């Protein structure tokens, strides 16, 4: 079993709770603050036009090919399994 690392801040808080005679000041570490940069907002969004004729053509052909595939699959399955 490996050792569990307990942060110093938590150790001081636990010692403060279990032993109230300890000094209340906790030594603070110097923390580096992250510099916040403003996020870029992309205002160059151009809506694309949808060609509904091509979309309808693709849907029609895929459903047509899928229907033929299902029909043939069911007929071949009927021949093999019955």
Secondary structure, DSSP 8 states (H G I E B T S, - for coil): -------HHHHHHHHHHH-TTS-S---------------------------HHHHHHHHHHHHHHHHHHHHHHHHHHHHHH-
